[in-house]
Amino acid sequence: MTFEKPNPILDTLKRNVHLAGIRMMMNTYIPYWASGARVVRIQPDFYELDIEVRLGFRNRNVVGTIFGGSLYSAVDPVYMLMFMQILGNEYVVWDKGATIQFLKPGRGTCRGHFVVEKGEPERIRALLDEQRSVDRTYTVKLVNEQGEVCARFDKTLYFSKQRKDKPRKVQKLIQRLF
């Protein structure tokens, strides 16, 4: 029996390649790219993620500001993908709903900072030990360069345990790619 010695440099490199791969996959996904959005930072444990939406020809509306649909497109997949990474293959995570408040016109660049509180995955797991599914709502704000909130999004996610007879194709694809 042979044991590999832990190699912190190699482990860090693998983690960074994984994060860069996910960032690249999101940033080159056509609907995300077309909205003018891009992921600029992912924390290695996926508990934090930063995006930005720059005003440009792809997302400029008739009055010269960022199209509201582009702002939503930038926000839409993020919490679901974060929780898929944090919770792993044993859980199902779906977007269930959203409410949007447009507070100021998006001019220039809008940035969003997504955070999953450290105890939240454990709360979800505990709730799913007691019930079949659970819905949770998370809020993110897109802020302009002056620090003013342009839009506020409340995203509702659906969580359940993965059925043993139904493999998760999306998670397996991500694991194969990265």
Helices and strands as residue ranges (DSSP letters): H 8-28, H 30-34, E 37-42, E 48-54, H 68-75, H 78-87, E 91-102, E 109-115, H 120-130, E 133-143, E 149-161, H 169-177
